[in-house]
Amino acid sequence: MKTIDHKGSRLNHRKDSLQVQECVDITPSEDRVLTGFTGYPFAVVLRLRVLQIVCGISALVMGAVAFIEERGRLHLGLGMPAGVLTVAAAAVSIHTSRGFSGYTSPTCAPPLSLFRFLGPTVRVAVPLTILWLCSVVLHLILFVFCLGSLFVSPQNTVMAGVLLLIAVLNLAAIALVLRIDCRYDPD
């Protein structure tokens, strides 16, 4: 079917889709406006996981530099194990997330199903929870060490500030993902 546009030239069949065939109402319904997004926000969680991986790699590099600068003391060098654990935990979380594997019904009894946000099965949830707990503890300790280095050691001020920022970003990302998982888990 050939049509004529407003200038009088002919459009072929592929360009016919440029014409407005029907007006579709795209305004959200009232319940959609009140409740917001109802599905699991996998894209947001994936972005936060990537942020955690970037923060983990940055903490690893800055921790190695601090370890060399402090002549082998594991003070600000604590960023190395914190970074490695963060990268490992985020990678396992991405691999086992419901975006890649789909929804898995809970395999544990009702009292334990409260902890479903930790992982799809008990076999995955226990090691993943241990990884995240170790990562959080190391980042909290690194946070305290960085605050101390900011006031005590003036030569490590920049390194302590960067590691402090990395620790805060990582802890915030962990808290946001935990909030999303607790809020949007269907069980």
Salt bridges, closest charged atoms under 4 A:
ASP16 OD2 - HIS13 ND1 3.87
GLU70 OE2 - HIS75 ND1 3.45
ASP185 OD2 - ARG98 NH2 2.87
ASP185 OD1 - ARG116 NE 3.96
ASP187 OD2 - ARG116 NE 2.53
